[in-house]
């Protein structure tokens, strides 16, 4: 097949949107797997051209043809490993070949009213310590997938407390060892949504993961997106109470905010544009989420809150286990890092928020947004830092010298 893909590029600095018909990679990227590599490039695998792989270079706006995959796939879950040597891809196979070497995925399949065509779609896969990948869903079975150059195997199987397969729920890496999930539906389409929410907790590779129910979201929704904010809260937007692809029927227009400290959901003001199937939500450096503006940016009287300003960050590149120095113009209480995301079909295998660890499986090399947060939970505008592969070390913490606020951390 020789396909093409229409793309749009939004420059958040100048507010410009440009369009382009990508023909040079001969790749129809409709419904691909999507992830970022350690240089910030977008890797788009399969889609309607089910073996092709294309790479987008944001620095110059070019597209590159990458080697094709061994299996035809669509709706698969891709993720990068800690040292960037390859992308791990699970599910979405449209060609079943028993002779192909790899890892059996039967335990990860869902029960879907459309059968096998939908049962292996949109896996939630996240890089973790010691070259492991954690498959958090959407099936009810959670797996740690161990990887070496010689073998792939599934370990530490666990069933969520709610023993249902749940498709198209918002799944986000809230911290280095916790994953938050909410909403979704039993089947890909033509199924009622749920309002359940969970925290999935993972430890060292080989340890049995656990899950815990948290209070239900206010509005049952499938096809919703979730965005982690610098203060650790999660913004949930869009979806439908009954999943119908390519339709805005009964779209949920009330976002919610999950507070992990108080274990509560708060209803936020209504948005006007429906955001069901194929909608996206991302966090951006300059101000807020692409689909909304968090409350911490405003005072109780709705005037704009004063934000800390990162005045200096001498090193915009730091090795895992190294030291990152950040200087702010006013007192700050903590820092956080959020990795640049890459969302498709509610799945973002890149997004995660960390309290600056030195584990390369958690502090996945690549581009991150760094935030300084004051005592009221108001974050600064982010500075971008590139974390590069290195030898894991201890977390470093530097005392605060006179005239500076905080120095920290990787």
N, C-alpha and C positions, 0 to 999 in steps of 0.2 A: 504494500500500500504506500501511496505517496500523499501524505496529508498536509494540512496547514492549520494554523491556529491564530485566531485574532486575539491580541493582547492589549491591555491598557496599563500604563505606567503613571502612577501618581507621585509627583514631587511635593512632599509635605512642606518643604521650606518655602517654595514660591507659589504653591497651590495650583500647579499646572498638571493637567492630565493629557497624556499623549497616547495615541493608538498606533498599532502596527499589526500587519498581517505577516506572521512568521512562516516563511516558506522554505528557508534554507536547510532546515533539519528534516524536512519531509515527514513531519510528525504531527498527527492529529492528537492533541493532548487532552481531549475531552475526558474528564474524570480520571486523572492520573494519580499515581502516588507522588507525594510532594514532601521534600525535606531540604534542609540547608546543609552544605558542607562547611568545613572549618574556615573557608575563605569567604563565607557569606553568599556563595553562589546557590541558586535554586536548582535542585535536581528534580526533574519531572520525568517519571518513568511510566511507560505504557499509556493506557487510555484507549482510544479507539484504534490507534496503531499500537497493538498490544505488546510488542517486544521492544519498541524503540525507546531511547532515553535521550533527553535533551537537557542541556545545562544553560542557564541564564546567568550572564556575567553583569551584575549591576553597575560595576565601575564604568563600563563603556557601552552598556546596553546591547551587547552582542549575544548571539545564540550559538552553541556549539553542539555538534552531534557526538554523543558518547557511544561506547560499545553497546550492542543490544543485549537484552536479558536472555537467559536460556529458555524460560517459559513465557508463554503469552499470559499477561495478567491485566487485570483492571480492578480498581477499588482496593488495592493492596495497601499494607502498612509498611512504609520504609522508615529506617532510622539509621543514624551514623554511630559508629563505634568510637571509643574513647580516643584512639590514636588516628582516626580518620582513614584507616586502610581500606574500608569497604562500607557499603550500605547493606544493612540487613533488611530483607524484604520477606514479608509473611502474608499468606492469603492471596485472594484475588485471582487464583489461577483459572484460566479459561480452557486450558488444555491439560487434562489429567494424564500423566505419563508415569506409570509405576517404575520404569527403569531409571528415571531421573534421580540422581543422588541429592540428598537433602534431608530435611527434618520433617517427620510426619506431623501434620497439623490437625489430625482428627480431633484431639482433645480441645482444640480452640474453636471448633465449628459451633455455630448457633443452631437453633431450631427456628426456621423461617417459613412463612406460609408460601414462599416462592421456591422452596427447595434449595439445592446446592448452589444454584445461580447466585443466591444472596447470602448463603450461610458462612462464607469465608471473606466477607467484605469489611473493609475499614477497621482493621485490627488496631488496637491502642498499644503501641509498642514504644518503649522508652529505654534509652541507654542507661546502664547502671554499672556498679563497681566490677572490677576485675574482668572486663570484657564480657559482661553478661547483658542480656536484654530482658526487660520485664514486659510480659504481655498481660496487660491489665484488663482487657475486654475486647469486644463487647460480650463475649460469651461469659457465662457465670463462672467459668474455670479460669483462675489466674495462674500463670506459669512464669518461672524463671527460665530463660533460654540461654544455656551456656554455649559459648562459642570459642573454639580454638581453630587453628589452621587445618586441623585434621578432622574435626567432628562437630556436629551440632546435636544437642540433646535437650529434652525437656526435663526440668527438675522442679521439686517443691510445688506440686499442684495444690491448689486451694480453691474452695468454693466460697463465693460471697455469701453473706448471711441471707440475703434475699436470693433464693436459688432460681433466678430467672435469667435467661439471656436478655440483654437490653441493648437495643440498637440505637444509634444516633443520639446518645445522651452526651451532655457536656462533660468531657473528661480532661482534667488539667492537672499538671504536676505542680502542686501547691508548694512543696518544699522538697529537699533532697531525698526524703524518705516517705512522703505522703502524697497520695493522689486523691483528688476530689472528683466525684462523678455525680451527676444529677439528671433526672428526666430520662428521655428515651422511650422506645417502644419495643415490644416483643419481636416484631417483624419490621423489615425495612420499610414497607409501605402498607397502607390500608390496615392500620392497627391503632388501637387507642394508646395514648401516651401514659406514662407513669409520672408520679410526683416524688418518687423515692430518691434519696441521696445517700451516698456512702463516702467514707474515707477508707482507702486501701493503704495499708502500712507495710512497707518492706524493710527488711534488715540486711544483714550480710548475705552475699550469694550463698545459696544452699539452705538458708533459714526459711522456715515456712512463713509465707506472708499471712497477714490477717486483715480483716475488714470490720468496719463498725458502721452501723446505721446512724445517721444524723437526722435531725428533724427534717420533715418533708418540705420541698419547695412549695411556694404558695400556689403556683399554677402548673399543672401537668403539661409537659411539652416535649415533643420530639423535634429533631432538626434544630435545636437551639445551639448557640455558641457560648463558650465561657472564656473569660479573659482574667488572668491573674494580675492584680494591681500591686504596686510597690509595697503597700502596707500588709500584704498577705490576704486581703479580701478577694473575693471572686465575683466578677460581674457576669451575669447570665442574661442573654438577650435572644429574642426571637423564638421561633418554633411554632408548632401547631399541637392542639390537643388530640388530633387524630391525624396520623401521618399520611399525607397525600403528596406525591412527588410532582414538581413543576406546577403547583397550584398554591394560591395564597388563601385558600379556604380557611376561615376561622382563625387567621393568624393571631398568635399571642403578641400583644404590643406593650405589655407591661414588663420591663426588665426587673431583675431581682439582684440583690447584693448579699452574698453569704459572708458572715463574720465568723471566722474560725475560733476566735476567742470566746465569744458569747454563744456560739453555736446557734445563730439566728439568721433568718432570711428577712430582708427588708424589701418591700415593693417600692420601685422607683417610678418617676414620672413616665407617662405614656409616650412612646415614639409613634410617628405618623406612617412611616414606610414599613410595610410587612417584611419580615425577615425569616421566612421558612426555608425550605429546601434550597441548597446551593448558596445560601447567604454566608458571610464570613464576619468575623470580629477579630481584631488584632490590637495590641497595645503599641503605641508609637511614642517616640522619644520626647517630643516637644511639649505634650500636654496631657493626653488622656487616651482613652480607648477609641478606636476608629469608629465605633458605633455609639459612643456616648461620652459623657463628661462626669467623672466621679465627684461625689459630694465633698470630698476632702479639699477640693479646689475652691470651696466657697465658705464664707463665714455664715453663722446662723441667720444674719440679715440678708443673705444671698449676695453680698458683695464679694469680690474676688479676694481670696485668702493670700497673704504674703507667703511666698515660697522661699525655702533656702536656695542659695545659688552656689553651685560648685565653681569655685574661683580658680582652682588649679588641680590638675591631675597630670603630674609630670610624665607619667608613662602610660601611653594609650595601648601598649602591648605588655602582657605579663604572662610568664610561664605558670602552668599549674604547679602549686607549691611555692610560688614566688610571692612578692610583696607588691600590693597596689596601694598607693598613697592618694588620698582624696582630701582636699581642703575646701571648706565651706565658709560662707561669709557670716554665718550666724550659728547659734548652738544647735546641734543635731544630736539625736538620741541613737540612731542606728543607720545602717546601710543595707541595701539589698541589691541583688543582681537579677535581671530578667533577660533570658536569652531571646534573641529575635525569633519570631515565630514563622510558621509556614502552614497555614490552615487550609484544609479542603474537606468538605463533607463533615464538618464539626470536629475533625481530628487534627490535632496539632502536636506532632511528635517532637517538635523542637522546643516549644514553650515550657519554661520552668522558672521558678523563683527560688533563689538560694541565699543562705546567709554565709556566703563566701567560704566554701570548703576547699580542701586541697586534694580531693579525690577526683581524678580525671574522668571517672564514670559519672560523677555528679556534676562537677564543673566542666561540662563537655566543651572542649576547645571550639572556638568560633567567636562570633561577635555577640556581645552582651550590652545591655543598658545598665548603667550603674546609677543608683539613686541615693541621695542623702535625705533622711527623713527627720523632721523635727519632732518635738514632744507632743504635738497635736496630731501627728500622723500625716502631715502635709509633706509630700516629696518634692524634691527639686526637679527641674528639667534634667533629663538624663544626659550623661556623657557616655559615649560609646567606647568600650574597651574590647580589645581582641585578646582572648585567652588562647595561648598556644600550648601544644603538647609539651610535657616535661616530666621530670621524675617526681612522683608524689612526695609531698613533705608535710610538715606540720602547718597548721593555721598560724599565721603570724599576727601579732597585735602590737602596736607601737603606742607608747604612752603619748599623751597629748602635750605638746610643748606650749609655752606661753604664746598667745596670739593666734593659735590655730585651733580648729575644733576637734576633728577626729582624724586619725590615720588608721588604716586597716589594710591588709586582710588576706589576700589569697595566699 
